[in-house]
Amino acid sequence: MPRSTHKVASHRRRRKFIKLAKGYWGARSKVWTIAKNHIEKGLSHAYRDRRRKKRLFRSLWIVRINAAARLHGTTYSKLMNAFKQKNISINRKILADMAMNQPAVFAVILRKAIG
């Protein structure tokens, strides 16, 4: 009885990994074992960084809000506390966008919360 090697399935699986490695430099895109290692590493980084991206953007928004708040003589923490006290709920993404692109509107909201 001939030995079964699952050749078709193996070849398809390898071809799928080599296709994912397109654009990699040198053996990383040509040699199966090296390509497999780099694809797996890249996919794990992609999984991790999809979560990290959310943290990075939140910290960027906080920096922008803090910079805009300091132009008006207050700090980020005091501003957020004032929002909580007055029951004003604007998320940080929108607030940071207003601080950057519409400083007049941001100033009005800030006066409403603090004053």
Biopython code that builds the backbone (N, CA, C, O; Angstrom):
import numpy as np
from Bio.PDB.StructureBuilder import StructureBuilder

atoms = [
    (1, "MET", "N", (0.848, -1.183, 0.000)),
    (1, "MET", "CA", (0.000, 0.000, 0.000)),
    (1, "MET", "C", (0.889, 1.241, 0.000)),
    (1, "MET", "O", (1.846, 1.313, 0.771)),
    (2, "PRO", "N", (0.580, 2.234, -0.871)),
    (2, "PRO", "CA", (1.430, 3.429, -0.931)),
    (2, "PRO", "C", (1.261, 4.304, 0.308)),
    (2, "PRO", "O", (0.223, 4.308, 0.969)),
    (3, "ARG", "N", (2.323, 5.036, 0.587)),
    (3, "ARG", "CA", (2.337, 5.924, 1.758)),
    (3, "ARG", "C", (1.519, 7.175, 1.448)),
    (3, "ARG", "O", (1.665, 7.767, 0.378)),
    (4, "SER", "N", (0.666, 7.574, 2.376)),
    (4, "SER", "CA", (-0.153, 8.770, 2.193)),
    (4, "SER", "C", (0.600, 9.984, 2.740)),
    (4, "SER", "O", (1.072, 9.962, 3.876)),
    (5, "THR", "N", (0.713, 11.035, 1.941)),
    (5, "THR", "CA", (1.460, 12.220, 2.375)),
    (5, "THR", "C", (0.583, 13.465, 2.463)),
    (5, "THR", "O", (1.057, 14.530, 2.858)),
    (6, "HIS", "N", (-0.663, 13.341, 2.106)),
    (6, "HIS", "CA", (-1.576, 14.493, 2.106)),
    (6, "HIS", "C", (-0.989, 15.639, 1.279)),
    (6, "HIS", "O", (-1.038, 16.805, 1.672)),
    (7, "LYS", "N", (-0.440, 15.274, 0.139)),
    (7, "LYS", "CA", (0.314, 16.244, -0.648)),
    (7, "LYS", "C", (-0.516, 17.453, -1.061)),
    (7, "LYS", "O", (-0.040, 18.584, -0.967)),
    (8, "VAL", "N", (-1.743, 17.237, -1.517)),
    (8, "VAL", "CA", (-2.564, 18.349, -1.996)),
    (8, "VAL", "C", (-2.864, 19.322, -0.860)),
    (8, "VAL", "O", (-2.737, 20.536, -1.023)),
    (9, "ALA", "N", (-3.262, 18.785, 0.283)),
    (9, "ALA", "CA", (-3.585, 19.640, 1.428)),
    (9, "ALA", "C", (-2.350, 20.387, 1.911)),
    (9, "ALA", "O", (-2.423, 21.578, 2.214)),
    (10, "SER", "N", (-1.207, 19.693, 1.984)),
    (10, "SER", "CA", (0.034, 20.333, 2.432)),
    (10, "SER", "C", (0.434, 21.445, 1.479)),
    (10, "SER", "O", (0.817, 22.536, 1.902)),
    (11, "HIS", "N", (0.340, 21.158, 0.197)),
    (11, "HIS", "CA", (0.746, 22.150, -0.797)),
    (11, "HIS", "C", (-0.144, 23.392, -0.729)),
    (11, "HIS", "O", (0.339, 24.521, -0.813)),
    (12, "ARG", "N", (-1.454, 23.166, -0.576)),
    (12, "ARG", "CA", (-2.373, 24.313, -0.479)),
    (12, "ARG", "C", (-2.098, 25.146, 0.761)),
    (12, "ARG", "O", (-2.108, 26.376, 0.709)),
    (13, "ARG", "N", (-1.849, 24.465, 1.883)),
    (13, "ARG", "CA", (-1.568, 25.174, 3.132)),
    (13, "ARG", "C", (-0.286, 26.009, 2.993)),
    (13, "ARG", "O", (-0.240, 27.165, 3.415)),
    (14, "ARG", "N", (0.733, 25.418, 2.406)),
    (14, "ARG", "CA", (1.989, 26.140, 2.225)),
    (14, "ARG", "C", (1.831, 27.302, 1.261)),
    (14, "ARG", "O", (2.383, 28.382, 1.472)),
    (15, "ARG", "N", (1.075, 27.069, 0.210)),
    (15, "ARG", "CA", (0.862, 28.130, -0.778)),
    (15, "ARG", "C", (0.120, 29.312, -0.156)),
    (15, "ARG", "O", (0.375, 30.465, -0.503)),
    (16, "LYS", "N", (-0.796, 29.019, 0.763)),
    (16, "LYS", "CA", (-1.536, 30.071, 1.464)),
    (16, "LYS", "C", (-0.588, 30.925, 2.313)),
    (16, "LYS", "O", (-0.704, 32.150, 2.346)),
    (17, "PHE", "N", (0.346, 30.265, 2.995)),
    (17, "PHE", "CA", (1.316, 31.004, 3.811)),
    (17, "PHE", "C", (2.259, 31.823, 2.936)),
    (17, "PHE", "O", (2.576, 32.966, 3.264)),
    (18, "ILE", "N", (2.707, 31.243, 1.825)),
    (18, "ILE", "CA", (3.616, 31.963, 0.921)),
    (18, "ILE", "C", (2.900, 33.175, 0.330)),
    (18, "ILE", "O", (3.514, 34.220, 0.117)),
    (19, "LYS", "N", (1.601, 33.032, 0.065)),
    (19, "LYS", "CA", (0.831, 34.170, -0.445)),
    (19, "LYS", "C", (0.750, 35.285, 0.604)),
    (19, "LYS", "O", (0.827, 36.465, 0.264)),
    (20, "LEU", "N", (0.596, 34.906, 1.884)),
    (20, "LEU", "CA", (0.579, 35.902, 2.954)),
    (20, "LEU", "C", (1.936, 36.592, 3.113)),
    (20, "LEU", "O", (2.015, 37.729, 3.578)),
    (21, "ALA", "N", (3.002, 35.885, 2.721)),
    (21, "ALA", "CA", (4.357, 36.434, 2.873)),
    (21, "ALA", "C", (4.750, 37.315, 1.694)),
    (21, "ALA", "O", (5.891, 37.773, 1.626)),
    (22, "LYS", "N", (3.843, 37.559, 0.776)),
    (22, "LYS", "CA", (4.161, 38.395, -0.380)),
    (22, "LYS", "C", (4.573, 39.791, 0.096)),
    (22, "LYS", "O", (3.893, 40.395, 0.925)),
    (23, "GLY", "N", (5.672, 40.289, -0.425)),
    (23, "GLY", "CA", (6.169, 41.590, -0.025)),
    (23, "GLY", "C", (7.269, 41.512, 1.016)),
    (23, "GLY", "O", (7.967, 42.498, 1.253)),
    (24, "TYR", "N", (7.435, 40.344, 1.646)),
    (24, "TYR", "CA", (8.536, 40.181, 2.577)),
    (24, "TYR", "C", (9.837, 40.094, 1.796)),
    (24, "TYR", "O", (9.832, 39.759, 0.612)),
    (25, "TRP", "N", (10.942, 40.391, 2.448)),
    (25, "TRP", "CA", (12.229, 40.480, 1.790)),
    (25, "TRP", "C", (12.956, 39.129, 1.816)),
    (25, "TRP", "O", (12.987, 38.452, 2.843)),
    (26, "GLY", "N", (13.529, 38.754, 0.693)),
    (26, "GLY", "CA", (14.400, 37.578, 0.605)),
    (26, "GLY", "C", (13.707, 36.273, 0.919)),
    (26, "GLY", "O", (12.599, 36.012, 0.450)),
    (27, "ALA", "N", (14.377, 35.449, 1.727)),
    (27, "ALA", "CA", (13.867, 34.114, 2.034)),
    (27, "ALA", "C", (12.562, 34.160, 2.808)),
    (27, "ALA", "O", (11.821, 33.177, 2.826)),
    (28, "ARG", "N", (12.269, 35.277, 3.445)),
    (28, "ARG", "CA", (11.023, 35.395, 4.203)),
    (28, "ARG", "C", (9.800, 35.235, 3.303)),
    (28, "ARG", "O", (8.724, 34.867, 3.774)),
    (29, "SER", "N", (9.962, 35.509, 2.020)),
    (29, "SER", "CA", (8.827, 35.366, 1.111)),
    (29, "SER", "C", (8.938, 34.134, 0.226)),
    (29, "SER", "O", (8.010, 33.840, -0.526)),
    (30, "LYS", "N", (10.055, 33.402, 0.294)),
    (30, "LYS", "CA", (10.275, 32.278, -0.623)),
    (30, "LYS", "C", (10.348, 30.918, 0.076)),
    (30, "LYS", "O", (9.762, 29.943, -0.396)),
    (31, "VAL", "N", (11.059, 30.856, 1.188)),
    (31, "VAL", "CA", (11.321, 29.581, 1.858)),
    (31, "VAL", "C", (10.207, 29.298, 2.857)),
    (31, "VAL", "O", (9.872, 30.141, 3.689)),
    (32, "TRP", "N", (9.636, 28.092, 2.760)),
    (32, "TRP", "CA", (8.449, 27.747, 3.532)),
    (32, "TRP", "C", (8.647, 27.926, 5.035)),
    (32, "TRP", "O", (7.836, 28.593, 5.678)),
    (33, "THR", "N", (9.705, 27.348, 5.613)),
    (33, "THR", "CA", (9.861, 27.380, 7.067)),
    (33, "THR", "C", (10.079, 28.799, 7.572)),
    (33, "THR", "O", (9.529, 29.181, 8.605)),
    (34, "ILE", "N", (10.870, 29.578, 6.858)),
    (34, "ILE", "CA", (11.140, 30.957, 7.276)),
    (34, "ILE", "C", (9.882, 31.808, 7.103)),
    (34, "ILE", "O", (9.539, 32.610, 7.971)),
    (35, "ALA", "N", (9.200, 31.622, 5.968)),
    (35, "ALA", "CA", (7.967, 32.380, 5.722)),
    (35, "ALA", "C", (6.926, 32.066, 6.788)),
    (35, "ALA", "O", (6.245, 32.964, 7.283)),
    (36, "LYS", "N", (6.804, 30.783, 7.142)),
    (36, "LYS", "CA", (5.825, 30.370, 8.146)),
    (36, "LYS", "C", (6.100, 31.061, 9.486)),
    (36, "LYS", "O", (5.180, 31.563, 10.132)),
    (37, "ASN", "N", (7.365, 31.084, 9.896)),
    (37, "ASN", "CA", (7.723, 31.721, 11.168)),
    (37, "ASN", "C", (7.389, 33.207, 11.154)),
    (37, "ASN", "O", (6.838, 33.728, 12.124)),
    (38, "HIS", "N", (7.715, 33.886, 10.072)),
    (38, "HIS", "CA", (7.492, 35.327, 10.027)),
    (38, "HIS", "C", (6.015, 35.677, 9.882)),
    (38, "HIS", "O", (5.563, 36.697, 10.403)),
    (39, "ILE", "N", (5.265, 34.839, 9.180)),
    (39, "ILE", "CA", (3.819, 35.079, 9.066)),
    (39, "ILE", "C", (3.158, 34.905, 10.428)),
    (39, "ILE", "O", (2.340, 35.732, 10.829)),
    (40, "GLU", "N", (3.506, 33.835, 11.144)),
    (40, "GLU", "CA", (2.909, 33.613, 12.462)),
    (40, "GLU", "C", (3.252, 34.748, 13.415)),
    (40, "GLU", "O", (2.397, 35.208, 14.170)),
    (41, "LYS", "N", (4.498, 35.199, 13.382)),
    (41, "LYS", "CA", (4.913, 36.312, 14.234)),
    (41, "LYS", "C", (4.147, 37.581, 13.854)),
    (41, "LYS", "O", (3.676, 38.315, 14.722)),
    (42, "GLY", "N", (4.028, 37.833, 12.542)),
    (42, "GLY", "CA", (3.310, 39.013, 12.075)),
    (42, "GLY", "C", (1.844, 38.990, 12.463)),
    (42, "GLY", "O", (1.283, 40.016, 12.848)),
    (43, "LEU", "N", (1.222, 37.821, 12.363)),
    (43, "LEU", "CA", (-0.195, 37.714, 12.733)),
    (43, "LEU", "C", (-0.385, 37.918, 14.232)),
    (43, "LEU", "O", (-1.380, 38.505, 14.657)),
    (44, "SER", "N", (0.571, 37.432, 15.042)),
    (44, "SER", "CA", (0.438, 37.644, 16.485)),
    (44, "SER", "C", (0.624, 39.117, 16.835)),
    (44, "SER", "O", (-0.049, 39.632, 17.728)),
    (45, "HIS", "N", (1.534, 39.797, 16.137)),
    (45, "HIS", "CA", (1.695, 41.239, 16.347)),
    (45, "HIS", "C", (0.427, 41.990, 15.913)),
    (45, "HIS", "O", (0.006, 42.937, 16.577)),
    (46, "ALA", "N", (-0.167, 41.568, 14.813)),
    (46, "ALA", "CA", (-1.383, 42.228, 14.329)),
    (46, "ALA", "C", (-2.509, 42.083, 15.348)),
    (46, "ALA", "O", (-3.246, 43.036, 15.604)),
    (47, "TYR", "N", (-2.642, 40.886, 15.932)),
    (47, "TYR", "CA", (-3.668, 40.645, 16.942)),
    (47, "TYR", "C", (-3.435, 41.542, 18.157)),
    (47, "TYR", "O", (-4.361, 42.178, 18.659)),
    (48, "ARG", "N", (-2.182, 41.584, 18.624)),
    (48, "ARG", "CA", (-1.832, 42.396, 19.787)),
    (48, "ARG", "C", (-2.068, 43.874, 19.514)),
    (48, "ARG", "O", (-2.614, 44.591, 20.353)),
    (49, "ASP", "N", (-1.653, 44.324, 18.334)),
    (49, "ASP", "CA", (-1.691, 45.753, 18.046)),
    (49, "ASP", "C", (-3.078, 46.270, 17.710)),
    (49, "ASP", "O", (-3.317, 47.475, 17.780)),
    (50, "ARG", "N", (-4.003, 45.380, 17.344)),
    (50, "ARG", "CA", (-5.386, 45.838, 17.190)),
    (50, "ARG", "C", (-5.934, 46.285, 18.533)),
    (50, "ARG", "O", (-6.771, 47.186, 18.591)),
    (51, "ARG", "N", (-5.475, 45.668, 19.612)),
    (51, "ARG", "CA", (-5.891, 46.097, 20.945)),
    (51, "ARG", "C", (-5.074, 47.292, 21.415)),
    (51, "ARG", "O", (-5.601, 48.194, 22.067)),
    (52, "ARG", "N", (-3.795, 47.298, 21.084)),
    (52, "ARG", "CA", (-2.922, 48.403, 21.490)),
    (52, "ARG", "C", (-3.333, 49.714, 20.822)),
    (52, "ARG", "O", (-3.186, 50.788, 21.406)),
    (53, "LYS", "N", (-3.847, 49.620, 19.598)),
    (53, "LYS", "CA", (-4.257, 50.820, 18.856)),
    (53, "LYS", "C", (-5.314, 51.607, 19.614)),
    (53, "LYS", "O", (-5.287, 52.837, 19.621)),
    (54, "LYS", "N", (-6.230, 50.918, 20.241)),
    (54, "LYS", "CA", (-7.295, 51.580, 20.996)),
    (54, "LYS", "C", (-6.714, 52.375, 22.165)),
    (54, "LYS", "O", (-7.154, 53.489, 22.450)),
    (55, "ARG", "N", (-5.707, 51.783, 22.846)),
    (55, "ARG", "CA", (-5.052, 52.477, 23.954)),
    (55, "ARG", "C", (-4.297, 53.703, 23.468)),
    (55, "ARG", "O", (-4.352, 54.767, 24.084)),
    (56, "LEU", "N", (-3.589, 53.539, 22.351)),
    (56, "LEU", "CA", (-2.785, 54.642, 21.828)),
    (56, "LEU", "C", (-3.655, 55.817, 21.418)),
    (56, "LEU", "O", (-3.315, 56.969, 21.688)),
    (57, "PHE", "N", (-4.784, 55.530, 20.764)),
    (57, "PHE", "CA", (-5.660, 56.620, 20.350)),
    (57, "PHE", "C", (-6.279, 57.331, 21.547)),
    (57, "PHE", "O", (-6.403, 58.555, 21.552)),
    (58, "ARG", "N", (-6.666, 56.565, 22.554)),
    (58, "ARG", "CA", (-7.228, 57.194, 23.755)),
    (58, "ARG", "C", (-6.211, 58.121, 24.407)),
    (58, "ARG", "O", (-6.559, 59.225, 24.826)),
    (59, "SER", "N", (-4.955, 57.682, 24.496)),
    (59, "SER", "CA", (-3.933, 58.541, 25.096)),
    (59, "SER", "C", (-3.665, 59.770, 24.228)),
    (59, "SER", "O", (-3.392, 60.849, 24.753)),
    (60, "LEU", "N", (-3.739, 59.616, 22.913)),
    (60, "LEU", "CA", (-3.576, 60.771, 22.021)),
    (60, "LEU", "C", (-4.696, 61.784, 22.242)),
    (60, "LEU", "O", (-4.442, 62.987, 22.310)),
    (61, "TRP", "N", (-5.940, 61.299, 22.356)),
    (61, "TRP", "CA", (-7.070, 62.204, 22.595)),
    (61, "TRP", "C", (-6.887, 62.947, 23.910)),
    (61, "TRP", "O", (-7.161, 64.144, 23.992)),
    (62, "ILE", "N", (-6.426, 62.241, 24.941)),
    (62, "ILE", "CA", (-6.242, 62.869, 26.253)),
    (62, "ILE", "C", (-5.183, 63.960, 26.170)),
    (62, "ILE", "O", (-5.347, 65.029, 26.759)),
    (63, "VAL", "N", (-4.098, 63.703, 25.445)),
    (63, "VAL", "CA", (-3.043, 64.710, 25.283)),
    (63, "VAL", "C", (-3.594, 65.948, 24.587)),
    (63, "VAL", "O", (-3.298, 67.074, 24.985)),
    (64, "ARG", "N", (-4.389, 65.739, 23.555)),
    (64, "ARG", "CA", (-4.952, 66.870, 22.804)),
    (64, "ARG", "C", (-5.933, 67.674, 23.659)),
    (64, "ARG", "O", (-5.923, 68.905, 23.631)),
    (65, "ILE", "N", (-6.770, 66.981, 24.408)),
    (65, "ILE", "CA", (-7.733, 67.675, 25.270)),
    (65, "ILE", "C", (-6.992, 68.467, 26.342)),
    (65, "ILE", "O", (-7.356, 69.604, 26.644)),
    (66, "ASN", "N", (-5.954, 67.865, 26.915)),
    (66, "ASN", "CA", (-5.178, 68.526, 27.952)),
    (66, "ASN", "C", (-4.501, 69.781, 27.405)),
    (66, "ASN", "O", (-4.490, 70.821, 28.063)),
    (67, "ALA", "N", (-3.938, 69.683, 26.203)),
    (67, "ALA", "CA", (-3.275, 70.847, 25.601)),
    (67, "ALA", "C", (-4.268, 71.976, 25.377)),
    (67, "ALA", "O", (-3.968, 73.135, 25.662)),
    (68, "ALA", "N", (-5.452, 71.641, 24.868)),
    (68, "ALA", "CA", (-6.470, 72.664, 24.618)),
    (68, "ALA", "C", (-6.998, 73.235, 25.928)),
    (68, "ALA", "O", (-7.255, 74.436, 26.019)),
    (69, "ALA", "N", (-7.163, 72.390, 26.941)),
    (69, "ALA", "CA", (-7.670, 72.863, 28.238)),
    (69, "ALA", "C", (-6.673, 73.808, 28.883)),
    (69, "ALA", "O", (-7.075, 74.801, 29.489)),
    (70, "ARG", "N", (-5.385, 73.524, 28.769)),
    (70, "ARG", "CA", (-4.360, 74.370, 29.371)),
    (70, "ARG", "C", (-4.302, 75.746, 28.699)),
    (70, "ARG", "O", (-3.911, 76.728, 29.329)),
    (71, "LEU", "N", (-4.692, 75.816, 27.420)),
    (71, "LEU", "CA", (-4.773, 77.123, 26.760)),
    (71, "LEU", "C", (-5.840, 78.008, 27.410)),
    (71, "LEU", "O", (-5.775, 79.235, 27.344)),
    (72, "HIS", "N", (-6.825, 77.355, 28.041)),
    (72, "HIS", "CA", (-7.916, 78.089, 28.690)),
    (72, "HIS", "C", (-7.756, 78.136, 30.204)),
    (72, "HIS", "O", (-8.692, 78.500, 30.916)),
    (73, "GLY", "N", (-6.576, 77.771, 30.701)),
    (73, "GLY", "CA", (-6.282, 77.932, 32.128)),
    (73, "GLY", "C", (-6.764, 76.829, 33.041)),
    (73, "GLY", "O", (-6.919, 77.056, 34.240)),
    (74, "THR", "N", (-7.003, 75.658, 32.521)),
    (74, "THR", "CA", (-7.386, 74.527, 33.368)),
    (74, "THR", "C", (-6.594, 73.302, 32.927)),
    (74, "THR", "O", (-5.778, 73.383, 32.009)),
    (75, "THR", "N", (-6.833, 72.178, 33.575)),
    (75, "THR", "CA", (-6.138, 70.947, 33.196)),
    (75, "THR", "C", (-7.155, 69.901, 32.765)),
    (75, "THR", "O", (-8.363, 70.070, 32.930)),
    (76, "TYR", "N", (-6.635, 68.825, 32.215)),
    (76, "TYR", "CA", (-7.487, 67.734, 31.747)),
    (76, "TYR", "C", (-8.311, 67.148, 32.885)),
    (76, "TYR", "O", (-9.517, 66.940, 32.751)),
    (77, "SER", "N", (-7.645, 66.884, 34.009)),
    (77, "SER", "CA", (-8.349, 66.218, 35.112)),
    (77, "SER", "C", (-9.442, 67.110, 35.694)),
    (77, "SER", "O", (-10.528, 66.632, 36.022)),
    (78, "LYS", "N", (-9.156, 68.404, 35.823)),
    (78, "LYS", "CA", (-10.178, 69.331, 36.331)),
    (78, "LYS", "C", (-11.349, 69.449, 35.364)),
    (78, "LYS", "O", (-12.506, 69.539, 35.774)),
    (79, "LEU", "N", (-11.027, 69.448, 34.060)),
    (79, "LEU", "CA", (-12.073, 69.534, 33.038)),
    (79, "LEU", "C", (-12.975, 68.308, 33.069)),
    (79, "LEU", "O", (-14.199, 68.431, 33.018)),
    (80, "MET", "N", (-12.368, 67.117, 33.152)),
    (80, "MET", "CA", (-13.167, 65.892, 33.163)),
    (80, "MET", "C", (-13.999, 65.792, 34.440)),
    (80, "MET", "O", (-15.121, 65.288, 34.416)),
    (81, "ASN", "N", (-13.445, 66.272, 35.552)),
    (81, "ASN", "CA", (-14.198, 66.290, 36.804)),
    (81, "ASN", "C", (-15.385, 67.246, 36.685)),
    (81, "ASN", "O", (-16.477, 66.940, 37.163)),
    (82, "ALA", "N", (-15.178, 68.396, 36.054)),
    (82, "ALA", "CA", (-16.268, 69.353, 35.860)),
    (82, "ALA", "C", (-17.352, 68.763, 34.970)),
    (82, "ALA", "O", (-18.541, 68.973, 35.213)),
    (83, "PHE", "N", (-16.948, 68.025, 33.940)),
    (83, "PHE", "CA", (-17.934, 67.355, 33.080)),
    (83, "PHE", "C", (-18.782, 66.377, 33.885)),
    (83, "PHE", "O", (-19.998, 66.298, 33.708)),
    (84, "LYS", "N", (-18.120, 65.632, 34.775)),
    (84, "LYS", "CA", (-18.846, 64.671, 35.591)),
    (84, "LYS", "C", (-19.811, 65.357, 36.541)),
    (84, "LYS", "O", (-20.942, 64.905, 36.721)),
    (85, "GLN", "N", (-19.363, 66.457, 37.152)),
    (85, "GLN", "CA", (-20.202, 67.194, 38.095)),
    (85, "GLN", "C", (-21.444, 67.761, 37.414)),
    (85, "GLN", "O", (-22.531, 67.753, 37.992)),
    (86, "LYS", "N", (-21.281, 68.255, 36.180)),
    (86, "LYS", "CA", (-22.392, 68.879, 35.453)),
    (86, "LYS", "C", (-23.179, 67.889, 34.586)),
    (86, "LYS", "O", (-24.097, 68.281, 33.866)),
    (87, "ASN", "N", (-22.814, 66.607, 34.660)),
    (87, "ASN", "CA", (-23.456, 65.552, 33.857)),
    (87, "ASN", "C", (-23.389, 65.839, 32.355)),
    (87, "ASN", "O", (-24.358, 65.615, 31.629)),
    (88, "ILE", "N", (-22.261, 66.326, 31.907)),
    (88, "ILE", "CA", (-22.024, 66.524, 30.467)),
    (88, "ILE", "C", (-21.263, 65.299, 29.992)),
    (88, "ILE", "O", (-20.172, 65.003, 30.480)),
    (89, "SER", "N", (-21.845, 64.592, 29.039)),
    (89, "SER", "CA", (-21.166, 63.384, 28.549)),
    (89, "SER", "C", (-20.797, 63.555, 27.072)),
    (89, "SER", "O", (-21.630, 63.410, 26.178)),
    (90, "ILE", "N", (-19.535, 63.864, 26.857)),
    (90, "ILE", "CA", (-18.966, 63.923, 25.511)),
    (90, "ILE", "C", (-17.754, 63.010, 25.533)),
    (90, "ILE", "O", (-16.893, 63.136, 26.404)),
    (91, "ASN", "N", (-17.682, 62.095, 24.584)),
    (91, "ASN", "CA", (-16.540, 61.181, 24.641)),
    (91, "ASN", "C", (-15.254, 61.885, 24.206)),
    (91, "ASN", "O", (-15.277, 62.933, 23.561)),
    (92, "ARG", "N", (-14.144, 61.275, 24.581)),
    (92, "ARG", "CA", (-12.841, 61.913, 24.390)),
    (92, "ARG", "C", (-12.484, 62.094, 22.920)),
    (92, "ARG", "O", (-11.801, 63.052, 22.556)),
    (93, "LYS", "N", (-12.942, 61.181, 22.083)),
    (93, "LYS", "CA", (-12.650, 61.285, 20.648)),
    (93, "LYS", "C", (-13.257, 62.558, 20.076)),
    (93, "LYS", "O", (-12.581, 63.303, 19.366)),
    (94, "ILE", "N", (-14.517, 62.813, 20.375)),
    (94, "ILE", "CA", (-15.211, 63.997, 19.864)),
    (94, "ILE", "C", (-14.622, 65.258, 20.487)),
    (94, "ILE", "O", (-14.432, 66.265, 19.805)),
    (95, "LEU", "N", (-14.335, 65.198, 21.775)),
    (95, "LEU", "CA", (-13.770, 66.355, 22.472)),
    (95, "LEU", "C", (-12.400, 66.729, 21.905)),
    (95, "LEU", "O", (-12.104, 67.910, 21.722)),
    (96, "ALA", "N", (-11.570, 65.731, 21.630)),
    (96, "ALA", "CA", (-10.249, 65.992, 21.052)),
    (96, "ALA", "C", (-10.371, 66.557, 19.644)),
    (96, "ALA", "O", (-9.606, 67.441, 19.258)),
    (97, "ASP", "N", (-11.331, 66.049, 18.878)),
    (97, "ASP", "CA", (-11.552, 66.565, 17.527)),
    (97, "ASP", "C", (-11.987, 68.026, 17.578)),
    (97, "ASP", "O", (-11.524, 68.841, 16.780)),
    (98, "MET", "N", (-12.876, 68.360, 18.514)),
    (98, "MET", "CA", (-13.298, 69.757, 18.668)),
    (98, "MET", "C", (-12.140, 70.640, 19.109)),
    (98, "MET", "O", (-12.001, 71.769, 18.637)),
    (99, "ALA", "N", (-11.313, 70.131, 20.008)),
    (99, "ALA", "CA", (-10.162, 70.911, 20.491)),
    (99, "ALA", "C", (-9.212, 71.234, 19.343)),
    (99, "ALA", "O", (-8.621, 72.313, 19.308)),
    (100, "MET", "N", (-9.066, 70.306, 18.413)),
    (100, "MET", "CA", (-8.142, 70.513, 17.288)),
    (100, "MET", "C", (-8.764, 71.366, 16.179)),
    (100, "MET", "O", (-8.151, 72.320, 15.701)),
    (101, "ASN", "N", (-9.973, 71.016, 15.780)),
    (101, "ASN", "CA", (-10.557, 71.591, 14.563)),
    (101, "ASN", "C", (-11.547, 72.721, 14.805)),
    (101, "ASN", "O", (-11.772, 73.547, 13.920)),
    (102, "GLN", "N", (-12.146, 72.766, 16.000)),
    (102, "GLN", "CA", (-13.130, 73.806, 16.298)),
    (102, "GLN", "C", (-12.869, 74.368, 17.694)),
    (102, "GLN", "O", (-13.629, 74.103, 18.626)),
    (103, "PRO", "N", (-11.793, 75.146, 17.838)),
    (103, "PRO", "CA", (-11.441, 75.630, 19.174)),
    (103, "PRO", "C", (-12.495, 76.535, 19.799)),
    (103, "PRO", "O", (-12.607, 76.593, 21.024)),
    (104, "ALA", "N", (-13.274, 77.246, 18.974)),
    (104, "ALA", "CA", (-14.317, 78.123, 19.521)),
    (104, "ALA", "C", (-15.410, 77.291, 20.202)),
    (104, "ALA", "O", (-15.877, 77.636, 21.287)),
    (105, "VAL", "N", (-15.805, 76.211, 19.564)),
    (105, "VAL", "CA", (-16.827, 75.327, 20.134)),
    (105, "VAL", "C", (-16.291, 74.673, 21.409)),
    (105, "VAL", "O", (-17.011, 74.545, 22.399)),
    (106, "PHE", "N", (-15.029, 74.264, 21.376)),
    (106, "PHE", "CA", (-14.409, 73.669, 22.560)),
    (106, "PHE", "C", (-14.405, 74.666, 23.727)),
    (106, "PHE", "O", (-14.654, 74.293, 24.873)),
    (107, "ALA", "N", (-14.121, 75.924, 23.421)),
    (107, "ALA", "CA", (-14.098, 76.954, 24.466)),
    (107, "ALA", "C", (-15.480, 77.148, 25.082)),
    (107, "ALA", "O", (-15.605, 77.334, 26.292)),
    (108, "VAL", "N", (-16.513, 77.104, 24.250)),
    (108, "VAL", "CA", (-17.883, 77.250, 24.758)),
    (108, "VAL", "C", (-18.227, 76.086, 25.691)),
    (108, "VAL", "O", (-18.784, 76.295, 26.769)),
    (109, "ILE", "N", (-17.898, 74.881, 25.282)),
    (109, "ILE", "CA", (-18.177, 73.706, 26.106)),
    (109, "ILE", "C", (-17.399, 73.776, 27.416)),
    (109, "ILE", "O", (-17.920, 73.433, 28.477)),
    (110, "LEU", "N", (-16.145, 74.226, 27.331)),
    (110, "LEU", "CA", (-15.307, 74.333, 28.508)),
    (110, "LEU", "C", (-15.884, 75.353, 29.493)),
    (110, "LEU", "O", (-15.913, 75.115, 30.700)),
    (111, "ARG", "N", (-16.338, 76.480, 28.969)),
    (111, "ARG", "CA", (-16.960, 77.496, 29.846)),
    (111, "ARG", "C", (-18.233, 76.972, 30.480)),
    (111, "ARG", "O", (-18.515, 77.258, 31.643)),
    (112, "LYS", "N", (-19.003, 76.208, 29.725)),
    (112, "LYS", "CA", (-20.250, 75.627, 30.239)),
    (112, "LYS", "C", (-19.950, 74.670, 31.398)),
    (112, "LYS", "O", (-20.681, 74.636, 32.388)),
    (113, "ALA", "N", (-18.875, 73.901, 31.265)),
    (113, "ALA", "CA", (-18.558, 72.919, 32.301)),
    (113, "ALA", "C", (-17.918, 73.564, 33.526)),
    (113, "ALA", "O", (-18.275, 73.241, 34.658)),
    (114, "ILE", "N", (-16.977, 74.471, 33.301)),
    (114, "ILE", "CA", (-16.224, 75.036, 34.421)),
    (114, "ILE", "C", (-16.968, 76.209, 35.048)),
    (114, "ILE", "O", (-17.034, 76.332, 36.271)),
    (115, "GLY", "N", (-17.524, 77.065, 34.204)),
    (115, "GLY", "CA", (-18.086, 78.302, 34.747)),
    (115, "GLY", "C", (-19.522, 78.194, 35.007)),
    (115, "GLY", "O", (-20.141, 79.155, 35.466)),
]
sb = StructureBuilder()
sb.init_structure("model")
sb.init_model(0)
sb.init_chain("A")
sb.init_seg("    ")
for serial, (resi, resn, name, xyz) in enumerate(atoms, 1):
    if name == "N":
        sb.init_residue(resn, " ", resi, " ")
    sb.init_atom(name, np.array(xyz, "f"), 0.0, 1.0, " ", f" {name:<3s}", serial, name[0])
structure = sb.get_structure()
